[in-house]
């Protein structure tokens, strides 16, 4: 009988396909290590390629380290490169093996071939092992004086690598002084560029602890050095030119003549084929002329052609980067680009992100002379099969309508969109018509005539449905079927999942009630009953507010809900002028592409309050306050009591004693057909216990972190900060001193305007019970978002009151 077949298992991708293959490689490398036979280098190449391929797919081939080093004794540069790649990979994870490479790398640093000298030095500096820094100083020092420019270029970058491994060793060896000498005297421009980049980084990092480094950094932007670079500008590579232009942008010329000299010297850089050089030159020109209004405008005119040329050449990604900078300039000075609007027309083969940016620029440059042509082009895009593009085009038409004085033709175009019978076109148009009516109420008759023919059943998107409902409520006197459409929407209340739509529905039915009460009475009663039973807090609160207003006085309710409307002159911008100026200051950087300042995407401490990580360092939160769910019935009862006046609370108490509803409540409930009742006010809560804090409390950061991990969040609240307090936050240390006066101590802080983040702690005076606080203050909204954790959670509310009281006095006292 034949033996059973062995199960076939496919080899793991992280293991050699044959057993012992690494061992075979090791023995073969050892045989070739000392061989000088003809063709041995070709055999080594094949074996080296196998080793590198195994290493690349994650196979551990560190066992052949010694054999690889022995085989590196060759003049074949390809073998050298593969060996250096292997050594650099395993030296980082195994410093002990790195010791084996020092001798042969140092030996190669003295090789006759400058390419091998440079590669060996680069590999030696890339080991990044702190224990081996003493072996780097000698080769770096000799290589900085090497006769070959490639070796010097590698050595300069090696100095920067050494600085990051051991800054003290780099400074003690006087390498920055040697680099400065090369910066001013080396004949090779790439060596000079590397020296500039290295010195800028070293002296910037050292400036905080060394006055000498600070002086040297300032010396880099002195007039002699700047002019030395400018006169050699054409000799530099594209990367080096961009580096030099960034440096020149930090230089402050002495007078206008010097500004013109620099601009004349660099004007030909605007015709450069490389986009980075062009953008760096534009940034320099814009910064130099900020204080010269007329010249600054001329600079805009001068840079248009180079930017428009760059946009139309290169890949879509490059075009988008240049277009982002052009977008920033268009938003700052749209009138200067109004005659070039055709450059912003979309091409059929452009990606959507480029088209979207062009639509924003078309919107910005539209004026009385070109609006017709631009809107005609946008209407063509609205019929595009690309739905996102069609949506953006309709929005662009709406934005133009909101910023123009003569909108007759534009309104007609928008209303024609409603006749296209495409769901997404109808949805976007309804939102725009709503905004249009808010700014131009005189167009209500034309708009309502078209909107009235749209069935609410055909509008499914929440924003569009909310816009339609807003118009039904606002113009219910002109729309014959408005009460009945609203009534049908209320009947399907449970099927509507958007809180935005339900909120608009409550307001619209209230407005309709004041204009056409007999037809809307039942619908209003049903809407308020559904709103009061709604689980969404905002919907519930609005329904409760409307119910209490009607209960108090119907005339007052009408003045609150349906006051005389004034046309909206200007709609709020999504970005503040301060943010836009900050982005402009960071021209030629990712800030322009992201359309936000660098602090918003580079440093965690400077993000918005709801983007902060709930941690100090790497602290983790065990329980989130949002996980605590309050029963709906309890919320309803409590919230109903919140809006009662004192007299109504007395009526409520009377109701609880004799069982009869007060007359006012009965009247409004009868009017609306509601069976609602008002819960009696609960007995007043007992006064909270007093809390005394220890003014000399001490808590080390380690203990704070441990407690922050372990304790759940007791309270999450938002306080208002006084205008004086916001002004005083120019110096965050002032807040720390102020809070310490109330026995609340700061253990960590960070951030800058508009977001500041603080971690506070406090201790009870009579026992070692701690309160921990995370406080995020947003100066633009004047709000403080506070999270409190406590050893004794029963005292959290009392401490919160104390903390809020202390914070409210900041800047006032």
LUMDRENNU-490152 format. One record per residue (C-alpha): residue in one letter; x, y, z. Coordinates in steps of 0.2 Angstrom, whole numbers, plus 2048, in hexadecimal, padded with zeros to 3 digits. Layout:
BEGIN
AXYZ;...
//
This chain:
BEGIN
X800800800;X8078117FC;X80A81D80A;X7FD82B80D;X80183B804;X80884980F;X7FD858811;X803866806;X80687680F;X80A886806;X81A88F80D;X81789E818;X81B8AE80F;X8268B281E;X8318A381D;X83D89C810;X835890804;X841882807;X84787D819;X85988281D;X85A88E80E;X86189C819;X86E89081F;X87288C80D;X87489E809;X8808A0818;X88B892813;X88C898801;X8908A9807;X89E8A3812;X8A6899804;X8A68A87F9;X8AC8B4806;X8BF8B2803;X8BE8AC7F1;X8C78B67E4;X8C28AB7D5;X8BB8B27C5;X8A98B57C5;X8A78B57D8;X89F8C67D9;X8918C07CD;X88E8B17D9;X88E8BD7E8;X8818C87DF;X8758BA7DD;X8778B57F0;X8768C77F5;X8668C97EB;X85E8BA7F4;X8638C1805;X85B8D2801;X84B8CA7FA;X8498BF809;X84C8CF814;X83F8D980A;X8318CC80D;X8348CB81F;X83F8BC821;X84C8BD82F;X85D8BB827;X8678C3834;X8718B3837;X87B8B6827;X8818C782D;X8938C2830;X8948BA81F;X88C8C9816;X8998D481E;X8A88C9819;X8A18C8807;X8A18DB807;X8B48DC804;X8B28DF7F1;X8B38EE7E5;X8A28EA7DD;X8978F97E1;X8878EF7DF;X88C8E37EC;X8918F17F7;X8808F97F6;X8778E97F9;X8828E5808;X87F8F780F;X86D8F580D;X86D8E5817;X8788EC824;X86E8FB827;X85E8F1829;X8648E5836;X86F8F283F;X8608FC845;X8588ED84E;X8688E4853;X8758F085A;X8808E285E;X8828DD84C;X8858EF847;X8968ED850;X89B8E1843;X8998ED835;X8A38FC83C;X8B48F6836;X8AF8F2825;X8A5902823;X8B390D82A;X8BF90481E;X8B390780F;X8B391A815;X8C591A80F;X8C29117FF;X8CA9187EF;X8B99197E6;X8AF9297EC;X89F9207E9;X8A39127F5;X8AA91F802;X899928801;X88E919802;X898912810;X89792281A;X884923817;X88291181D;X88D91582C;X883924831;X87391B82E;X87690E83B;X86F91A848;X876910857;X87A91C866;X88891186C;X89191385B;X892926859;X8A492685E;X8A891D84E;X89F92A843;X8A9939848;X8B9934840;X8B292F82F;X8A693E82F;X8B494A832;X8BF943824;X8B1942818;X8AC95481A;X8BD958813;X8BC94B806;X8C19517F4;X8B29497EC;X8A29537EE;X8969447EF;X8A093E7FF;X89E950806;X88C951802;X88994080B;X89494581A;X88995581C;X87994B81E;X88393F829;X88694D835;X873950837;X87193D83A;X87E93E847;X87694D84F;X866943851;X86F935859;X87A93F865;X878952864;X886954871;X89394A866;X88E954857;X89196585F;X8A095F869;X8A995A858;X8A596B851;X89C965842;X891974841;X8A098083E;X8A7974831;X896974828;X896987829;X8A7988820;X8A197C813;X891987811;X89B99680C;X8AA98E803;X8A597E7FB;X8A597E7E8;X8979717E6;X8859797E8;X87E9687EE;X88A9687FC;X88597A800;X872975800;X87596680B;X87F972817;X87197E817;X86397181B;X86E969829;X873979831;X861980831;X85B97083A;X86996F847;X86998284B;X85698284C;X856974859;X86597B862;X85F98D863;X853989872;X86298487D;X87198D875;X8729A0872;X88199D866;X87699185C;X86899F85B;X8759AC855;X87B9A0848;X86999C842;X8669AF840;X8779B1837;X8709A5829;X8649B3824;X8719C1824;X8739CB815;X8849C580F;X87E9B2810;X86E9B6808;X8769BF7F9;X8839B17F8;X8759A57F5;X86B9B07E9;X87A9B37DE;X87D9A07DC;X86B99C7DB;X86C9957C9;X8799897CE;X86E9807DA;X8639717D7;X8509737D8;X84F96C7E9;X85D9787EF;X8559877E7;X8459847F0;X84F982800;X8599937FD;X84899C7F8;X841996809;X85099D812;X84F9AE808;X83C9AF80D;X8429B181F;X84E9C081B;X8489D281E;X84E9DE811;X8549EF817;X84A9F980B;X83F9F87FB;X84E9F97F0;X8559E97F7;X8449E17F5;X8449E67E2;X8569E07E0;X8519CE7E7;X8419CD7DD;X84A9D27CD;X8589C57D1;X84B9B77D3;X83E9BC7C6;X8449AF7BA;X8419A17C7;X82E9A47C3;X83199C7B2;X83998D7BA;X83297C7B4;X8329767C6;X82297A7D0;X82B97A7E1;X8379887DB;X8299927D4;X81E9917E4;X82D9957EF;X8319A47E4;X81F9AA7E5;X81E9A87F8;X82E9B37F9;X8279C17ED;X8169C17F7;X81F9C3808;X82B9D0802;X81D9DB7FB;X8109D9809;X8139EB80F;X8139F27FD;X8019F17F8;X8049F77E6;X8129EC7E3;X80A9DD7EB;X7FB9DF7DF;X8089DF7D0;X8109CF7D7;X7FF9C77D6;X7FE9CC7C4;X80F9C57C1;X80D9B47C9;X7FD9B07C0;X8059AA7B0;X81199E7B8;X8049977C4;X7F89947B6;X80598C7AB;X80A9807B9;X7F897B7BC;X7F69767AA;X80696B7AA;X80B95C7B4;X80194F7BC;X7F09527C5;X7F89517D6;X80595E7D1;X7F79697CA;X7ED9677D9;X7FB96D7E4;X7FE97C7D9;X7EB97F7D7;X7EA97F7EA;X7F698E7EB;X7ED9977DD;X7DD9947E6;X7E499D7F6;X7E99AC7EB;X7D89AC7E2;X7CF9AD7F3;X7DA9BB7F9;X7D89C57E9;X7CA9BF7DE;X7C99CF7D3;X7DB9CC7CD;X7D69BB7C5;X7C59C07BF;X7CB9C17AD;X7D39B07AE;X7C49A67B2;X7C599B7A3;X7D59937AA;X7CA98C7B8;X7BE9837AC;X7BE9707B0;X7C59647A3;X7BC9547A1;X7CC9497A6;X7D09527B6;X7CD9497C6;X7BF94F7D2;X7CB9577DF;X7D29637D1;X7C09677CA;X7BA96B7DC;X7C89777DF;X7C59807CE;X7B29817D2;X7B698B7E2;X7C19977D8;X7B49997CB;X7A899E7D9;X7B59AA7E0;X7B99B37D0;X7A79B57CA;X7A29C87C8;X7969D27BD;X7A19D07AD;X7A39BD7AD;X7959B67B8;X78A9B17A8;X7989A77A0;X79D99F7B1;X78C99A7B5;X7899937A4;X7989887A6;X7939827B7;X78197E7B1;X78A9727A4;X79396A7B2;X7829687BC;X77C95C7AE;X78C9517B0;X78B93F7B3;X7979417C1;X78B9447D0;X79894C7DC;X79D9587CE;X78B95C7CA;X7889607DD;X79796B7DE;X7929747CE;X7819787D5;X78897E7E5;X7949897DC;X7859917D2;X77C9947E3;X78C99C7EB;X78D9A87DC;X77B9AD7DD;X77E9B17F0;X78C9BD7EC;X7859C67DD;X77A9D57DC;X7719D07CB;X76B9BE7CE;X75C9BE7C2;X7649B27B6;X76C9A77C3;X75C9A47CC;X75499F7BC;X7629927B9;X76098C7CB;X74D9897C9;X7509807B9;X75B9747C3;X74B96F7CC;X74396A7BC;X75195D7B8;X7499507C2;X7599497C9;X7589467DC;X76A94C7E0;X76795C7D5;X75795F7DD;X75E95D7EF;X76D9697EC;X7629767E4;X7559767F2;X76397A7FE;X7699887F3;X75898F7F0;X755990803;X76599A805;X7609A57F6;X74F9A97FE;X7589AE80E;X7629BB805;X7569C07F7;X7449BE7FF;X73D9C87F0;X7409B87E5;X7349AE7F0;X7259AE7E4;X72F9A77D5;X73899A7E0;X7299947EA;X71F9927DA;X72C9857D4;X73097D7E5;X71D97A7E8;X71D96E7DA;X72A9637E3;X7239547EC;X72B9517FE;X72B93F7FA;X7389417EC;X74494A7F8;X74E93E803;X75E947807;X75D94F819;X764960814;X759962805;X74995C80F;X74D96881D;X74F976810;X73E971808;X73697181A;X73D98281E;X73598980E;X725981812;X725989823;X72C99A81E;X72099C80F;X711992814;X7069A1811;X70B9A07FE;X70B98D7FD;X6F99867FD;X6FE974802;X70B97980F;X70197481E;X6FC963816;X70D95F811;X714963822;X70695882A;X70B94981E;X71D94B824;X71894B836;X70E93B834;X71E93382E;X72893A83C;X72F929842;X735925831;X740935830;X751931838;X759942836;X75894D845;X75B95C839;X74B959830;X741956840;X747967847;X743970837;X732968837;X72E96E849;X733980844;X72997F833;X71997983B;X71A986848;X71C99483B;X70E98D831;X70398C840;X70599F843;X7009A2830;X6F399582E;X6ED99083F;X6DD98683B;X6E697B82E;X6F5978838;X6EF97684A;X6EE96384A;X6FF961841;X70796C84E;X70096285C;X706952854;X71795A851;X71995F863;X71494F86A;X72094685E;X72E952863;X72B950875;X72C93D874;X73C93E868;X74C93686F;X757943867;X75B950874;X75A95F868;X74A95A861;X742957872;X748968878;X74297286A;X73196A86B;X73196D87D;X73697F87B;X72898286E;X71B97A879;X720985888;X72099587D;X70E991877;X70998D889;X71099D88E;X7099A9881;X7059A586F;X7099B7869;X71A9B6872;X71D9A5869;X71A9AD858;X7269BB85B;X7339AE860;X7309A1853;X72A9AC844;X7329BD846;X7339C9837;X7419C382D;X7509CE826;X7599C9817;X76A9C181A;X7779CC813;X7879C2815;X7889AF819;X7959AA826;X7A69A481F;X7AC993823;X7BE999827;X7C29A8831;X7CE9B682A;X7DB9B1837;X7DC99F831;X7DD9A581F;X7EB9B1823;X7F49A382C;X7F399881D;X7F99A6812;X8089A881E;X80C99581B;X80B997808;X8159897FF;X81197C80C;X80496E80F;X7F997B818;X7F4982808;X7EF971801;X7E696C811;X7DE97D812;X7E297E824;X7F198582F;X7FF979833;X7FA978846;X7EA970841;X7F296183A;X80395F841;X802961854;X7F595885E;X7F596586B;X7EE97285F;X7DF969858;X7CD96E85B;X7C596986C;X7BC95A865;X7CB95485C;X7D695386B;X7DB942871;X7D493E882;X7E593C889;X7F5943891;X80393C889;X7FC92B885;X7EE92A892;X7DF92088E;X7CD923894;X7C491589B;X7B291B89B;X7AB929890;X79E935897;X793931887;X79191F88D;X78692589B;X774923895;X76692C89D;X75592589C;X74992E890;X73B93089D;X7479388A9;X74D94489D;X73B949897;X73694C8A9;X7459568AE;X74596189D;X73396589F;X73696D8B0;X7459778A9;X73A98389F;X72C9868AD;X72C9978B4;X72A9998C7;X71799B8C6;X71598C8BB;X71F9828C8;X7139878D5;X7059828C9;X70E9718C7;X70F96F8DA;X6FC9738DB;X6F99668CE;X7029598D8;X6F795D8E7;X6E695E8DF;X6E89548CF;X6E29628C3;X6EB96A8B4;X6EE97D8B5;X6E39878AA;X6F198D89E;X6F797B89B;X6E5975897;X6E298388B;X6F1980880;X6EF96D881;X6DD96F87C;X6E297B86E;X6EF96E867;X6E595E86B;X6F3958876;X6F294D885;X70295488D;X70595789F;X7129618A8;X71C9588B5;X71C9608C6;X72C9688CC;X73795C8D6;X73C9618E8;X74B96C8E8;X75C9638E9;X7669638F9;X7749708F8;X7849678F3;X791964901;X79F971903;X7B096D8FB;X7C1973902;X7D19718F7;X7E396F8FC;X7EC97E8F6;X7FD9758F7;X7F79658EE;X80595B8E5;X80394E8D8;X8119478CD;X80D9448BA;X80F9318BB;X8019308C8;X7F793C8BE;X7F89318AF;X7F49218B9;X7E59298C0;X7DF9308B0;X7E091E8A8;X7D69168B7;X7C99238BB;X7B99258B1;X7B39368AB;X7A793D8B9;X7A294D8AF;X7A395489E;X79E96789D;X7A0976893;X7A298789B;X7A3999894;X7B39A3896;X7B19B5898;X7B89C188B;X7C59C7897;X7CB9B589B;X7CD9B2888;X7D79C2886;X7E29BD895;X7E59AC88D;X7F39B4882;X7FD9AE891;X7F799D896;X80299E8A5;X7F79AB8AC;X7E999E8AD;X7F49928B6;X7F899F8C3;X7E69A48C5;X7DF9928C7;X7ED98E8D4;X7E699C8DE;X7D69928DF;X7E09828E4;X7DF97B8D3;X7F09768CC;X7F69738BA;X8009648B6;X8019668A3;X7FC972896;X7FE976883;X7F797D873;X7F698E86C;X7E8999866;X7DA995863;X7DB98586D;X7E498387E;X7E4973888;X7E797189A;X7E89638A7;X7E49688B9;X7E395F8C9;X7DC9638DB;X7DB95A8EB;X7CF95A8FA;X7D6964909;X7D2956916;X7D794790C;X7E19418FD;X7D39408F1;X7D79478DF;X7CD9508D2;X7D594F8C0;X7CF95B8B3;X7D295D8A0;X7CE96E89A;X7CE974888;X7CB986885;X7C698C873;X7C999F872;X7BF9A1862;X7AF99A86A;X7B39A087C;X7AF98F883;X7B898388F;X7B597088C;X7B896889D;X7B99558A2;X7BB9518B4;X7C09418BC;X7C093E8CF;X7C59328DD;X7B49378E5;X7A89388D7;X79A93E8E3;X7A494F8E5;X7A69518D2;X79895D8D0;X79D9688DE;X7AF9698D8;X7A996D8C7;X79F97C8CE;X7AF9818D7;X7B997F8C7;X7AD9898BC;X7AC9978C9;X7BF9988C9;X7C09988B6;X7B29A58B4;X7BD9B18BF;X7CC9AF8B3;X7D19C08AC;X7C39C98B5;X7CA9CB8C6;
//
